[in-house]
C-alpha cells in the first residue's frame, strides 16, 4: 500500500538534508523510522494508561497506603543503600 504525504516545506527540507547527509538512504526510510517511533510511543502510552487504570482501581478498592508509610519505607531503603555503599 503506497502512502503519499505532504510534509510541508520545513519538514521536506529536513528530510532532504538527512538523505543528503547520508544518515538515511531515502525518504521512505526516514518515514518508516518516524512511524516506528510513533508506534513505540503509542505502545508506551497504552502501557502507562493501563498502569494508571490499575492504580485507580486499587485506590477505588481501598488498596492504598498512607503517604507517611510510603515515605518511611523509601527513607529506610535510601538509608540502607547509603550504608551499603559509602
Secondary structure, 3 states (H helix, E strand, C coil): CCCCCCCHHHHHHHHHHHHHHCCCCCHHHHHHHHHHHHHHHHHHHHHHHHHHHHHHHHHHCCCCCCHHHHHHHHHHHHHHHHHHCC
